[in-house]
Amino acid sequence: MYLTEEEAESLRRAAAETGRSQAELLRDGLHWVLTTAGVEPRQFHSLGKGRGGQVIYSLES
């Protein structure tokens, strides 16, 4: 993800003021956009290897 200098500085300030990481703020913002847009999370299940149950968002129906 590429940010303008102004966006990057605002993100740095928001992270410092909230005590949260920049990555956490970006993930929360992305989650908000996806849920606001009505995108349903896809549910993946394990086929015997690894862990299932991860939620992945998709813009496809």
CHARMM internal coordinates of N, CA and C (Angstrom, degrees):
IC EDIT
DIST 1 N 1 CA 1.4335
DIST 1 CA 1 C 1.5260
ANGL 1 N 1 CA 1 C 107.11
DIST 1 C 2 N 1.2883
ANGL 1 CA 1 C 2 N 115.52
DIHE 1 N 1 CA 1 C 2 N 130.99
DIST 2 N 2 CA 1.4599
ANGL 1 C 2 N 2 CA 120.99
DIHE 1 CA 1 C 2 N 2 CA 178.22
DIST 2 CA 2 C 1.5129
ANGL 2 N 2 CA 2 C 109.05
DIHE 1 C 2 N 2 CA 2 C -105.41
DIST 2 C 3 N 1.3107
ANGL 2 CA 2 C 3 N 116.42
DIHE 2 N 2 CA 2 C 3 N 132.28
DIST 3 N 3 CA 1.4554
ANGL 2 C 3 N 3 CA 122.46
DIHE 2 CA 2 C 3 N 3 CA 178.39
DIST 3 CA 3 C 1.5151
ANGL 3 N 3 CA 3 C 109.44
DIHE 2 C 3 N 3 CA 3 C -117.79
DIST 3 C 4 N 1.3304
ANGL 3 CA 3 C 4 N 115.63
DIHE 3 N 3 CA 3 C 4 N 149.11
DIST 4 N 4 CA 1.4601
ANGL 3 C 4 N 4 CA 119.23
DIHE 3 CA 3 C 4 N 4 CA 172.47
DIST 4 CA 4 C 1.5257
ANGL 4 N 4 CA 4 C 107.47
DIHE 3 C 4 N 4 CA 4 C -70.02
DIST 4 C 5 N 1.3079
ANGL 4 CA 4 C 5 N 116.79
DIHE 4 N 4 CA 4 C 5 N 164.87
DIST 5 N 5 CA 1.4672
ANGL 4 C 5 N 5 CA 120.08
DIHE 4 CA 4 C 5 N 5 CA 177.52
DIST 5 CA 5 C 1.5287
ANGL 5 N 5 CA 5 C 110.62
DIHE 4 C 5 N 5 CA 5 C -58.48
DIST 5 C 6 N 1.3157
ANGL 5 CA 5 C 6 N 116.71
DIHE 5 N 5 CA 5 C 6 N -39.51
DIST 6 N 6 CA 1.4618
ANGL 5 C 6 N 6 CA 120.81
DIHE 5 CA 5 C 6 N 6 CA -179.66
DIST 6 CA 6 C 1.5304
ANGL 6 N 6 CA 6 C 110.81
DIHE 5 C 6 N 6 CA 6 C -65.68
DIST 6 C 7 N 1.3344
ANGL 6 CA 6 C 7 N 116.96
DIHE 6 N 6 CA 6 C 7 N -42.81
DIST 7 N 7 CA 1.4647
ANGL 6 C 7 N 7 CA 120.82
DIHE 6 CA 6 C 7 N 7 CA 178.57
DIST 7 CA 7 C 1.5250
ANGL 7 N 7 CA 7 C 111.10
DIHE 6 C 7 N 7 CA 7 C -64.65
DIST 7 C 8 N 1.3291
ANGL 7 CA 7 C 8 N 116.14
DIHE 7 N 7 CA 7 C 8 N -43.07
DIST 8 N 8 CA 1.4646
ANGL 7 C 8 N 8 CA 120.77
DIHE 7 CA 7 C 8 N 8 CA -179.84
DIST 8 CA 8 C 1.5243
ANGL 8 N 8 CA 8 C 110.49
DIHE 7 C 8 N 8 CA 8 C -63.25
DIST 8 C 9 N 1.3116
ANGL 8 CA 8 C 9 N 117.13
DIHE 8 N 8 CA 8 C 9 N -42.06
DIST 9 N 9 CA 1.4692
ANGL 8 C 9 N 9 CA 120.71
DIHE 8 CA 8 C 9 N 9 CA 179.12
DIST 9 CA 9 C 1.5276
ANGL 9 N 9 CA 9 C 110.68
DIHE 8 C 9 N 9 CA 9 C -66.10
DIST 9 C 10 N 1.3116
ANGL 9 CA 9 C 10 N 117.21
DIHE 9 N 9 CA 9 C 10 N -42.18
DIST 10 N 10 CA 1.4695
ANGL 9 C 10 N 10 CA 120.36
DIHE 9 CA 9 C 10 N 10 CA 177.88
DIST 10 CA 10 C 1.5251
ANGL 10 N 10 CA 10 C 110.81
DIHE 9 C 10 N 10 CA 10 C -63.29
DIST 10 C 11 N 1.3248
ANGL 10 CA 10 C 11 N 116.48
DIHE 10 N 10 CA 10 C 11 N -39.80
DIST 11 N 11 CA 1.4623
ANGL 10 C 11 N 11 CA 120.52
DIHE 10 CA 10 C 11 N 11 CA 177.93
DIST 11 CA 11 C 1.5281
ANGL 11 N 11 CA 11 C 110.82
DIHE 10 C 11 N 11 CA 11 C -64.81
DIST 11 C 12 N 1.3247
ANGL 11 CA 11 C 12 N 116.98
DIHE 11 N 11 CA 11 C 12 N -42.53
DIST 12 N 12 CA 1.4718
ANGL 11 C 12 N 12 CA 120.76
DIHE 11 CA 11 C 12 N 12 CA 177.06
DIST 12 CA 12 C 1.5275
ANGL 12 N 12 CA 12 C 111.08
DIHE 11 C 12 N 12 CA 12 C -59.99
DIST 12 C 13 N 1.3359
ANGL 12 CA 12 C 13 N 115.94
DIHE 12 N 12 CA 12 C 13 N -45.18
DIST 13 N 13 CA 1.4716
ANGL 12 C 13 N 13 CA 119.99
DIHE 12 CA 12 C 13 N 13 CA 179.71
DIST 13 CA 13 C 1.5257
ANGL 13 N 13 CA 13 C 111.19
DIHE 12 C 13 N 13 CA 13 C -63.99
DIST 13 C 14 N 1.3326
ANGL 13 CA 13 C 14 N 116.60
DIHE 13 N 13 CA 13 C 14 N -44.19
DIST 14 N 14 CA 1.4677
ANGL 13 C 14 N 14 CA 120.09
DIHE 13 CA 13 C 14 N 14 CA -179.86
DIST 14 CA 14 C 1.5208
ANGL 14 N 14 CA 14 C 110.73
DIHE 13 C 14 N 14 CA 14 C -61.89
DIST 14 C 15 N 1.3295
ANGL 14 CA 14 C 15 N 117.22
DIHE 14 N 14 CA 14 C 15 N -41.43
DIST 15 N 15 CA 1.4643
ANGL 14 C 15 N 15 CA 120.88
DIHE 14 CA 14 C 15 N 15 CA 179.06
DIST 15 CA 15 C 1.5312
ANGL 15 N 15 CA 15 C 110.28
DIHE 14 C 15 N 15 CA 15 C -63.42
DIST 15 C 16 N 1.3229
ANGL 15 CA 15 C 16 N 116.55
DIHE 15 N 15 CA 15 C 16 N -44.57
DIST 16 N 16 CA 1.4618
ANGL 15 C 16 N 16 CA 120.52
DIHE 15 CA 15 C 16 N 16 CA -179.47
DIST 16 CA 16 C 1.5329
ANGL 16 N 16 CA 16 C 111.46
DIHE 15 C 16 N 16 CA 16 C -65.04
DIST 16 C 17 N 1.3253
ANGL 16 CA 16 C 17 N 116.16
DIHE 16 N 16 CA 16 C 17 N -41.28
DIST 17 N 17 CA 1.4673
ANGL 16 C 17 N 17 CA 120.12
DIHE 16 CA 16 C 17 N 17 CA -177.30
DIST 17 CA 17 C 1.5199
ANGL 17 N 17 CA 17 C 112.63
DIHE 16 C 17 N 17 CA 17 C -71.83
DIST 17 C 18 N 1.3263
ANGL 17 CA 17 C 18 N 117.41
DIHE 17 N 17 CA 17 C 18 N -30.76
DIST 18 N 18 CA 1.4613
ANGL 17 C 18 N 18 CA 120.65
DIHE 17 CA 17 C 18 N 18 CA -177.61
DIST 18 CA 18 C 1.5227
ANGL 18 N 18 CA 18 C 112.93
DIHE 17 C 18 N 18 CA 18 C -95.63
DIST 18 C 19 N 1.3407
ANGL 18 CA 18 C 19 N 116.84
DIHE 18 N 18 CA 18 C 19 N -14.65
DIST 19 N 19 CA 1.4589
ANGL 18 C 19 N 19 CA 119.86
DIHE 18 CA 18 C 19 N 19 CA -177.10
DIST 19 CA 19 C 1.5114
ANGL 19 N 19 CA 19 C 113.12
DIHE 18 C 19 N 19 CA 19 C 74.99
DIST 19 C 20 N 1.3124
ANGL 19 CA 19 C 20 N 116.77
DIHE 19 N 19 CA 19 C 20 N 17.25
DIST 20 N 20 CA 1.4658
ANGL 19 C 20 N 20 CA 122.07
DIHE 19 CA 19 C 20 N 20 CA 179.07
DIST 20 CA 20 C 1.5223
ANGL 20 N 20 CA 20 C 108.40
DIHE 19 C 20 N 20 CA 20 C -109.86
DIST 20 C 21 N 1.3241
ANGL 20 CA 20 C 21 N 116.35
DIHE 20 N 20 CA 20 C 21 N 158.64
DIST 21 N 21 CA 1.4632
ANGL 20 C 21 N 21 CA 119.31
DIHE 20 CA 20 C 21 N 21 CA 179.37
DIST 21 CA 21 C 1.5276
ANGL 21 N 21 CA 21 C 110.18
DIHE 20 C 21 N 21 CA 21 C -76.48
DIST 21 C 22 N 1.3235
ANGL 21 CA 21 C 22 N 115.21
DIHE 21 N 21 CA 21 C 22 N 157.47
DIST 22 N 22 CA 1.4583
ANGL 21 C 22 N 22 CA 120.13
DIHE 21 CA 21 C 22 N 22 CA 175.91
DIST 22 CA 22 C 1.5237
ANGL 22 N 22 CA 22 C 110.30
DIHE 21 C 22 N 22 CA 22 C -60.86
DIST 22 C 23 N 1.3313
ANGL 22 CA 22 C 23 N 116.69
DIHE 22 N 22 CA 22 C 23 N -40.59
DIST 23 N 23 CA 1.4661
ANGL 22 C 23 N 23 CA 120.91
DIHE 22 CA 22 C 23 N 23 CA 179.92
DIST 23 CA 23 C 1.5232
ANGL 23 N 23 CA 23 C 110.77
DIHE 22 C 23 N 23 CA 23 C -61.34
DIST 23 C 24 N 1.3249
ANGL 23 CA 23 C 24 N 116.79
DIHE 23 N 23 CA 23 C 24 N -41.53
DIST 24 N 24 CA 1.4647
ANGL 23 C 24 N 24 CA 120.28
DIHE 23 CA 23 C 24 N 24 CA 179.82
DIST 24 CA 24 C 1.5261
ANGL 24 N 24 CA 24 C 110.93
DIHE 23 C 24 N 24 CA 24 C -63.69
DIST 24 C 25 N 1.3357
ANGL 24 CA 24 C 25 N 116.60
DIHE 24 N 24 CA 24 C 25 N -41.94
DIST 25 N 25 CA 1.4599
ANGL 24 C 25 N 25 CA 120.39
DIHE 24 CA 24 C 25 N 25 CA 177.85
DIST 25 CA 25 C 1.5280
ANGL 25 N 25 CA 25 C 111.10
DIHE 24 C 25 N 25 CA 25 C -63.54
DIST 25 C 26 N 1.3202
ANGL 25 CA 25 C 26 N 116.86
DIHE 25 N 25 CA 25 C 26 N -41.20
DIST 26 N 26 CA 1.4647
ANGL 25 C 26 N 26 CA 120.37
DIHE 25 CA 25 C 26 N 26 CA 178.29
DIST 26 CA 26 C 1.5212
ANGL 26 N 26 CA 26 C 111.31
DIHE 25 C 26 N 26 CA 26 C -65.17
DIST 26 C 27 N 1.3373
ANGL 26 CA 26 C 27 N 117.28
DIHE 26 N 26 CA 26 C 27 N -42.74
DIST 27 N 27 CA 1.4752
ANGL 26 C 27 N 27 CA 120.35
DIHE 26 CA 26 C 27 N 27 CA 178.53
DIST 27 CA 27 C 1.5229
ANGL 27 N 27 CA 27 C 110.36
DIHE 26 C 27 N 27 CA 27 C -62.05
DIST 27 C 28 N 1.3389
ANGL 27 CA 27 C 28 N 117.23
DIHE 27 N 27 CA 27 C 28 N -43.11
DIST 28 N 28 CA 1.4636
ANGL 27 C 28 N 28 CA 120.25
DIHE 27 CA 27 C 28 N 28 CA 178.87
DIST 28 CA 28 C 1.5282
ANGL 28 N 28 CA 28 C 110.94
DIHE 27 C 28 N 28 CA 28 C -63.20
DIST 28 C 29 N 1.3261
ANGL 28 CA 28 C 29 N 116.50
DIHE 28 N 28 CA 28 C 29 N -40.93
DIST 29 N 29 CA 1.4650
ANGL 28 C 29 N 29 CA 120.21
DIHE 28 CA 28 C 29 N 29 CA 178.04
DIST 29 CA 29 C 1.5159
ANGL 29 N 29 CA 29 C 111.87
DIHE 28 C 29 N 29 CA 29 C -63.51
DIST 29 C 30 N 1.3140
ANGL 29 CA 29 C 30 N 116.77
DIHE 29 N 29 CA 29 C 30 N -42.51
DIST 30 N 30 CA 1.4585
ANGL 29 C 30 N 30 CA 121.21
DIHE 29 CA 29 C 30 N 30 CA 178.46
DIST 30 CA 30 C 1.5188
ANGL 30 N 30 CA 30 C 110.30
DIHE 29 C 30 N 30 CA 30 C -64.28
DIST 30 C 31 N 1.3274
ANGL 30 CA 30 C 31 N 116.83
DIHE 30 N 30 CA 30 C 31 N -43.53
DIST 31 N 31 CA 1.4638
ANGL 30 C 31 N 31 CA 121.18
DIHE 30 CA 30 C 31 N 31 CA 178.02
DIST 31 CA 31 C 1.5281
ANGL 31 N 31 CA 31 C 109.98
DIHE 30 C 31 N 31 CA 31 C -59.35
DIST 31 C 32 N 1.3252
ANGL 31 CA 31 C 32 N 117.09
DIHE 31 N 31 CA 31 C 32 N -43.40
DIST 32 N 32 CA 1.4631
ANGL 31 C 32 N 32 CA 121.04
DIHE 31 CA 31 C 32 N 32 CA 179.78
DIST 32 CA 32 C 1.5249
ANGL 32 N 32 CA 32 C 110.96
DIHE 31 C 32 N 32 CA 32 C -61.42
DIST 32 C 33 N 1.3254
ANGL 32 CA 32 C 33 N 116.98
DIHE 32 N 32 CA 32 C 33 N -45.47
DIST 33 N 33 CA 1.4686
ANGL 32 C 33 N 33 CA 120.60
DIHE 32 CA 32 C 33 N 33 CA -179.78
DIST 33 CA 33 C 1.5295
ANGL 33 N 33 CA 33 C 110.50
DIHE 32 C 33 N 33 CA 33 C -61.51
DIST 33 C 34 N 1.3187
ANGL 33 CA 33 C 34 N 116.92
DIHE 33 N 33 CA 33 C 34 N -45.97
DIST 34 N 34 CA 1.4584
ANGL 33 C 34 N 34 CA 120.41
DIHE 33 CA 33 C 34 N 34 CA -177.85
DIST 34 CA 34 C 1.5213
ANGL 34 N 34 CA 34 C 112.25
DIHE 33 C 34 N 34 CA 34 C -65.78
DIST 34 C 35 N 1.3102
ANGL 34 CA 34 C 35 N 117.83
DIHE 34 N 34 CA 34 C 35 N -41.07
DIST 35 N 35 CA 1.4633
ANGL 34 C 35 N 35 CA 119.20
DIHE 34 CA 34 C 35 N 35 CA 180.00
DIST 35 CA 35 C 1.5218
ANGL 35 N 35 CA 35 C 111.30
DIHE 34 C 35 N 35 CA 35 C -74.22
DIST 35 C 36 N 1.3212
ANGL 35 CA 35 C 36 N 118.12
DIHE 35 N 35 CA 35 C 36 N -34.46
DIST 36 N 36 CA 1.4577
ANGL 35 C 36 N 36 CA 121.41
DIHE 35 CA 35 C 36 N 36 CA 177.73
DIST 36 CA 36 C 1.5252
ANGL 36 N 36 CA 36 C 110.80
DIHE 35 C 36 N 36 CA 36 C -67.15
DIST 36 C 37 N 1.3350
ANGL 36 CA 36 C 37 N 116.32
DIHE 36 N 36 CA 36 C 37 N -34.52
DIST 37 N 37 CA 1.4642
ANGL 36 C 37 N 37 CA 120.72
DIHE 36 CA 36 C 37 N 37 CA 179.97
DIST 37 CA 37 C 1.5272
ANGL 37 N 37 CA 37 C 111.47
DIHE 36 C 37 N 37 CA 37 C -76.91
DIST 37 C 38 N 1.3295
ANGL 37 CA 37 C 38 N 117.33
DIHE 37 N 37 CA 37 C 38 N -3.79
DIST 38 N 38 CA 1.4536
ANGL 37 C 38 N 38 CA 120.85
DIHE 37 CA 37 C 38 N 38 CA 178.61
DIST 38 CA 38 C 1.5148
ANGL 38 N 38 CA 38 C 113.87
DIHE 37 C 38 N 38 CA 38 C 78.90
DIST 38 C 39 N 1.3143
ANGL 38 CA 38 C 39 N 117.14
DIHE 38 N 38 CA 38 C 39 N 20.18
DIST 39 N 39 CA 1.4620
ANGL 38 C 39 N 39 CA 120.71
DIHE 38 CA 38 C 39 N 39 CA 180.00
DIST 39 CA 39 C 1.5210
ANGL 39 N 39 CA 39 C 108.14
DIHE 38 C 39 N 39 CA 39 C -76.96
DIST 39 C 40 N 1.3197
ANGL 39 CA 39 C 40 N 115.93
DIHE 39 N 39 CA 39 C 40 N 124.38
DIST 40 N 40 CA 1.4569
ANGL 39 C 40 N 40 CA 121.06
DIHE 39 CA 39 C 40 N 40 CA 179.04
DIST 40 CA 40 C 1.5218
ANGL 40 N 40 CA 40 C 109.68
DIHE 39 C 40 N 40 CA 40 C -82.58
DIST 40 C 41 N 1.3332
ANGL 40 CA 40 C 41 N 117.50
DIHE 40 N 40 CA 40 C 41 N 133.43
DIST 41 N 41 CA 1.4715
ANGL 40 C 41 N 41 CA 118.86
DIHE 40 CA 40 C 41 N 41 CA 176.67
DIST 41 CA 41 C 1.5183
ANGL 41 N 41 CA 41 C 110.61
DIHE 40 C 41 N 41 CA 41 C -69.15
DIST 41 C 42 N 1.3107
ANGL 41 CA 41 C 42 N 115.62
DIHE 41 N 41 CA 41 C 42 N 143.13
DIST 42 N 42 CA 1.4644
ANGL 41 C 42 N 42 CA 121.19
DIHE 41 CA 41 C 42 N 42 CA 175.50
DIST 42 CA 42 C 1.5116
ANGL 42 N 42 CA 42 C 107.94
DIHE 41 C 42 N 42 CA 42 C -90.30
DIST 42 C 43 N 1.3008
ANGL 42 CA 42 C 43 N 117.04
DIHE 42 N 42 CA 42 C 43 N 141.25
DIST 43 N 43 CA 1.4540
ANGL 42 C 43 N 43 CA 122.22
DIHE 42 CA 42 C 43 N 43 CA 179.49
DIST 43 CA 43 C 1.5224
ANGL 43 N 43 CA 43 C 108.57
DIHE 42 C 43 N 43 CA 43 C -106.66
DIST 43 C 44 N 1.3186
ANGL 43 CA 43 C 44 N 116.59
DIHE 43 N 43 CA 43 C 44 N 123.63
DIST 44 N 44 CA 1.4550
ANGL 43 C 44 N 44 CA 121.55
DIHE 43 CA 43 C 44 N 44 CA 178.50
DIST 44 CA 44 C 1.5253
ANGL 44 N 44 CA 44 C 108.83
DIHE 43 C 44 N 44 CA 44 C -106.29
DIST 44 C 45 N 1.3118
ANGL 44 CA 44 C 45 N 116.14
DIHE 44 N 44 CA 44 C 45 N 143.39
DIST 45 N 45 CA 1.4525
ANGL 44 C 45 N 45 CA 121.52
DIHE 44 CA 44 C 45 N 45 CA 179.80
DIST 45 CA 45 C 1.5151
ANGL 45 N 45 CA 45 C 109.42
DIHE 44 C 45 N 45 CA 45 C -119.81
DIST 45 C 46 N 1.3075
ANGL 45 CA 45 C 46 N 115.32
DIHE 45 N 45 CA 45 C 46 N 146.16
DIST 46 N 46 CA 1.4546
ANGL 45 C 46 N 46 CA 121.66
DIHE 45 CA 45 C 46 N 46 CA 179.85
DIST 46 CA 46 C 1.5245
ANGL 46 N 46 CA 46 C 110.51
DIHE 45 C 46 N 46 CA 46 C -69.52
DIST 46 C 47 N 1.3143
ANGL 46 CA 46 C 47 N 116.00
DIHE 46 N 46 CA 46 C 47 N 144.26
DIST 47 N 47 CA 1.4614
ANGL 46 C 47 N 47 CA 121.55
DIHE 46 CA 46 C 47 N 47 CA 174.72
DIST 47 CA 47 C 1.5214
ANGL 47 N 47 CA 47 C 109.70
DIHE 46 C 47 N 47 CA 47 C -102.97
DIST 47 C 48 N 1.3165
ANGL 47 CA 47 C 48 N 116.36
DIHE 47 N 47 CA 47 C 48 N 29.49
DIST 48 N 48 CA 1.4515
ANGL 47 C 48 N 48 CA 120.39
DIHE 47 CA 47 C 48 N 48 CA 177.31
DIST 48 CA 48 C 1.5171
ANGL 48 N 48 CA 48 C 114.31
DIHE 47 C 48 N 48 CA 48 C 107.63
DIST 48 C 49 N 1.3177
ANGL 48 CA 48 C 49 N 116.83
DIHE 48 N 48 CA 48 C 49 N -9.50
DIST 49 N 49 CA 1.4616
ANGL 48 C 49 N 49 CA 120.49
DIHE 48 CA 48 C 49 N 49 CA 178.36
DIST 49 CA 49 C 1.5239
ANGL 49 N 49 CA 49 C 108.10
DIHE 48 C 49 N 49 CA 49 C -126.02
DIST 49 C 50 N 1.2879
ANGL 49 CA 49 C 50 N 115.99
DIHE 49 N 49 CA 49 C 50 N 133.47
DIST 50 N 50 CA 1.4631
ANGL 49 C 50 N 50 CA 119.53
DIHE 49 CA 49 C 50 N 50 CA 178.65
DIST 50 CA 50 C 1.5113
ANGL 50 N 50 CA 50 C 111.61
DIHE 49 C 50 N 50 CA 50 C 77.11
DIST 50 C 51 N 1.3206
ANGL 50 CA 50 C 51 N 114.71
DIHE 50 N 50 CA 50 C 51 N -167.16
DIST 51 N 51 CA 1.4586
ANGL 50 C 51 N 51 CA 121.05
DIHE 50 CA 50 C 51 N 51 CA -177.75
DIST 51 CA 51 C 1.5143
ANGL 51 N 51 CA 51 C 109.96
DIHE 50 C 51 N 51 CA 51 C -105.96
DIST 51 C 52 N 1.2800
ANGL 51 CA 51 C 52 N 117.23
DIHE 51 N 51 CA 51 C 52 N 136.87
DIST 52 N 52 CA 1.4595
ANGL 51 C 52 N 52 CA 122.67
DIHE 51 CA 51 C 52 N 52 CA 174.80
DIST 52 CA 52 C 1.5120
ANGL 52 N 52 CA 52 C 109.79
DIHE 51 C 52 N 52 CA 52 C -94.21
DIST 52 C 53 N 1.3063
ANGL 52 CA 52 C 53 N 115.93
DIHE 52 N 52 CA 52 C 53 N -177.26
DIST 53 N 53 CA 1.4452
ANGL 52 C 53 N 53 CA 121.07
DIHE 52 CA 52 C 53 N 53 CA 174.33
DIST 53 CA 53 C 1.5130
ANGL 53 N 53 CA 53 C 115.55
DIHE 52 C 53 N 53 CA 53 C 87.75
DIST 53 C 54 N 1.3217
ANGL 53 CA 53 C 54 N 118.75
DIHE 53 N 53 CA 53 C 54 N 6.21
DIST 54 N 54 CA 1.4570
ANGL 53 C 54 N 54 CA 119.77
DIHE 53 CA 53 C 54 N 54 CA 178.04
DIST 54 CA 54 C 1.5174
ANGL 54 N 54 CA 54 C 109.38
DIHE 53 C 54 N 54 CA 54 C -73.66
DIST 54 C 55 N 1.3147
ANGL 54 CA 54 C 55 N 116.11
DIHE 54 N 54 CA 54 C 55 N 144.89
DIST 55 N 55 CA 1.4632
ANGL 54 C 55 N 55 CA 121.78
DIHE 54 CA 54 C 55 N 55 CA 178.52
DIST 55 CA 55 C 1.5097
ANGL 55 N 55 CA 55 C 107.84
DIHE 54 C 55 N 55 CA 55 C -101.78
DIST 55 C 56 N 1.3210
ANGL 55 CA 55 C 56 N 115.77
DIHE 55 N 55 CA 55 C 56 N 124.25
DIST 56 N 56 CA 1.4614
ANGL 55 C 56 N 56 CA 122.97
DIHE 55 CA 55 C 56 N 56 CA 177.87
DIST 56 CA 56 C 1.5139
ANGL 56 N 56 CA 56 C 107.28
DIHE 55 C 56 N 56 CA 56 C -123.34
DIST 56 C 57 N 1.3163
ANGL 56 CA 56 C 57 N 116.94
DIHE 56 N 56 CA 56 C 57 N 129.58
DIST 57 N 57 CA 1.4546
ANGL 56 C 57 N 57 CA 120.46
DIHE 56 CA 56 C 57 N 57 CA 178.36
DIST 57 CA 57 C 1.5200
ANGL 57 N 57 CA 57 C 110.05
DIHE 56 C 57 N 57 CA 57 C -85.67
DIST 57 C 58 N 1.3132
ANGL 57 CA 57 C 58 N 115.67
DIHE 57 N 57 CA 57 C 58 N 142.36
DIST 58 N 58 CA 1.4542
ANGL 57 C 58 N 58 CA 121.35
DIHE 57 CA 57 C 58 N 58 CA 178.56
DIST 58 CA 58 C 1.5078
ANGL 58 N 58 CA 58 C 108.60
DIHE 57 C 58 N 58 CA 58 C -137.11
DIST 58 C 59 N 1.3152
ANGL 58 CA 58 C 59 N 116.22
DIHE 58 N 58 CA 58 C 59 N 140.34
DIST 59 N 59 CA 1.4662
ANGL 58 C 59 N 59 CA 119.85
DIHE 58 CA 58 C 59 N 59 CA 175.75
DIST 59 CA 59 C 1.5142
ANGL 59 N 59 CA 59 C 110.97
DIHE 58 C 59 N 59 CA 59 C -83.99
DIST 59 C 60 N 1.3491
ANGL 59 CA 59 C 60 N 116.86
DIHE 59 N 59 CA 59 C 60 N -5.71
DIST 60 N 60 CA 1.4622
ANGL 59 C 60 N 60 CA 121.34
DIHE 59 CA 59 C 60 N 60 CA 177.46
DIST 60 CA 60 C 1.5264
ANGL 60 N 60 CA 60 C 108.84
DIHE 59 C 60 N 60 CA 60 C -84.71
DIST 60 C 61 N 1.3029
ANGL 60 CA 60 C 61 N 115.75
DIHE 60 N 60 CA 60 C 61 N 150.00
DIST 61 N 61 CA 1.4804
ANGL 60 C 61 N 61 CA 119.58
DIHE 60 CA 60 C 61 N 61 CA 177.76
DIST 61 CA 61 C 1.4982
ANGL 61 N 61 CA 61 C 110.83
DIHE 60 C 61 N 61 CA 61 C -82.46
END
COOR INIT
IC SEED 1 N 1 CA 1 C
IC BUILD
